[in-house]
Amino acid sequence: MSMTMAWRRHFFGGNQSSVRYIRYVVAYIVRLRSFKILVTIIGIFVLYSFIQHLRFSSLSWDFEDDDSLGHVRNSGLKHDKWIVVTTIHHPTDHVKALNLLQGWKLIVVGDRKTPSNWDLKGAIYLSPAAQKKLGYKVHPLLPYDTYTRKTIGYLYAIEHGAQYIYETDDDNVPVIGPDAFQLSVGYTEALIVSTSNLTYNHHKHFGQSTTWPRGYALEYISLPDSRDYILCETHVPSIQQSVNDGDPDLDAIFRLTRIHGKAEINLKFDVGAPPVILPKGTFSPLNSQNTLFTAKAFWAMILPTTVTDRETDIYRSYWAERLLWLLGDHVGYFPPFSYHKRNLHSFLMDAKDEMSLYQNTGHLLRFLRGWSCDAIFFFDCASKLAHDMVRYGFWLKRDAELVDAWITDLATIGYAPPAMKVRDMCNDDKKKTVIFYPDEQNTTFPHSSDLLLTPDLTNHAAIKELLVSRCQFAHEIHYDHILNTAAKHETVLLVVGIRDTDVVPLIEAVHRPHFPHILYCSGKNLNPKFFHAWKLSYVVTNQEETTATACMLVAMAMHHHIDGYLYISDHTWIGHGLTTLPMKFPNLMWNTGEVDIYKPQMEASCQQKSIDCMGISKNLIQQFISEVASLPGETKFKSELRQCLVKMASDPQFVTKAKLLWLTDYTFYLPARMYSTLASVNRLFSSSRIKQKYDFLAPMLVECLELTTEYLKYADVKDLESSSPPHYLLPFNYRDVLQGKETEYKSYFCRYFKELIHV
């Protein structure tokens, strides 16, 4: 055996005993009888002893003196809402903004490059030495110079009372903040995408249909995504992610191929779009930049370390999404709540760091969909999936060991694993069919420094063709001008009750330039192909008739991220009053003002079905009064509701008439905050199909309960010469325009677009 081999074997833990080895070396030196070689060997032994001292002494390899840390844990600190970030910089403006969010506690996890004097009043800073002193099992498995060290921050937050953890970066600017997520527990009404596809591109749901999130399987980018949804009561998703405006989370392939020159990306998503939940069997990536975890999903926060920083959160998300199915749980995606200004990156280096995702994501998702677990306890399945991902080459063994250490830490600090259960996504049988198309946003292309809108993503071309056929060739130019200059109500959802689809394109032409968010609503199913062809959002209330209250309740149940909801029927034109539409007070209810239903012109419209009217007796109102007591809810609310019904029954016209004629075809606006009030009042009419036709009374009762209602003025086309212009026209006969009849309606329709370009 050579001397070199003997040395190597001893230094790396060879099998020879130290005594035998020393004897061998001494004998070897004696045989050499060379002073120079003897000195060399002695020097090697001295160096070896010094290295051994460094390896096994009590010196700390952290970057602060442990003795100066005091008590890292704070037994008196309990907080339910936490924000966790890492940083290598002094407190940035973005981090300071996070620290100022009311009700949230910021924890910053340091690294080797983080300034040793990092400090921000009110925030908790965990230095590398403090992280070690916490004694978590994961600590030795977490490398430095990577944001996977946030894992320590997660455990610290959980140990100190967290019920919600908001995960973000130090270059994210909160615009609304994490309170915009659904922080309630239990059930909520939500949109669930109706698809059996393996993947779902949630960017398309929020109005960026040509982009895709980092970590999306490249082989599925060109496949169409579903625009069909189910609206039902379901569990609040335990993991929720919001897309980012500005420079969102895109992969390097997109950045290398879609950016013009060196321009910064500054994209917007549809801020008014409703949240969407994925069904079992479908995946979409989740990042670590803008994501909320509820306590039910804290187990899912562990970040693997043997993949790159551009890959770790994506691998984690797919691992977690598959495990969520075992719990009957799912992920939800939300509109933008923050603005991302990305730190400087090399796109080519990003592409190198994302290479594993490009090559393996599709294979990983197919593996995950077919994976199963027969264990009884959830943590056993979480560990099994981690080890199976190692077995199939997606992770290395160290990641599975990290997951096991993470599970041990969770158990040690008292986190109880969720119970596995099989349950339907919908908690009731009142599912409603929804088609949803967002307000498409401009996007980036390599050939232009401007952000552009892809024409085939909108219905603008079809509308211009319609206007030319019904009016004049110049209307195509008029419409282009109006699209760019018209006053827009971006924080209002226009809900349009329709009986058929024939007049919908005309309603679109009038209202789309002003209302980016429109939802068409009917009681019974209409042809879905029509709405897909025109790229329109549509919902079915599953009632015999199309009613204002039913449409408003369904629209509000979708939880669009807007200020309020404005309802009109397909007999209504609101274009004329857009400049005077009273949206300056979005927290107030606006209702149709006093209606003289017995005016000959109105009575004739009722008889001709130009507008919808209904007779109602005093006895029926008395019946509703008697049923108030049996409604669920607080005594105070029921008492006030009863008083409003009594007031309604005391109408003096009941003295001379057995039934009063009521206009059911009215326009009204409700702020989003009134959803629960309208839903509570409507329980009076929703208990049977017979009563549902009287639900037009619900907004009137809300008006009575609110006390601060303002009023909308309406008029017929013939009354437009009035000195006080109305907020909307009723009735407006779109079918005259459709059929080309030369009536005042067609004349006004065509004149409107010419006049609007001068407003």
Buried (B, 14 or more C-beta within 10 A) or exposed (E): EEBEEBBEBBEEEEEEEEEEBEEBBEEEBEEEEEEEEEEEBEEEEEEEEEEEEEEEEEEBEBBBEEEEBEEBEEEEEEBBBBBBBBBBBEBBEBBBBBBEBEEBBBBBBBBEEBEEEBEBEEBBBBBBBBBBBBEBBBBEBBEBEBBBBBBBBBBBBBBBBBBBBBBBBBBBBBBBBBBBBBBEEEEBBBBBBBBEBBBBBBBBBBBBBBBBBBBBBBEBBEEEBBBBBBBBBBBBBBBBBBBBBBBBBBBBBBBEEBBBEEEEBBBBBBBBBBBBBBBBEBBBBBBBBBBBBBBBBBBBBBBBBBBBBBBBBBBBBBBBBBBBBBBBBBBBBBBBBBBBBBEEEEBEEBBEBBBBBBEBBBBBBEBBBEBEBEEEEBBBBBBBBBBBBBEEEBBBEBBBBBBBBBBBBBEEBEBEBBEBEEEEBBBEEEBBBBBBBBBBBBBBBEEEEEBEBEEEBBBBEBBBEBBBEBBBEEBBEBBEBBBEEBEBBBBBBBBBBBBEBBBBBBBBBBBBBBBBBBBBBBBEEBEBEBBBEBBBBBBBBBBEBBBBBBBBBBBBBBBBBBBBBBBBBBBBBBBBBBEEBBBEEBEBBBBBBEBEBEEEEBBEBBEEEBBBBBEBBBEBBEEBBEBBEEBEEEEEBBEBBBBBBEEBBEEEEBEEEEBBBBBBBBBBBBBBEBBEBBBBBBBBBBEEEEBBBBBBBBBBBBBBBBEEBEBBBBBBBEEEEEEEBBBBBBBBBBBBBBEEEEBBBBBBBBEBBEEBBEE
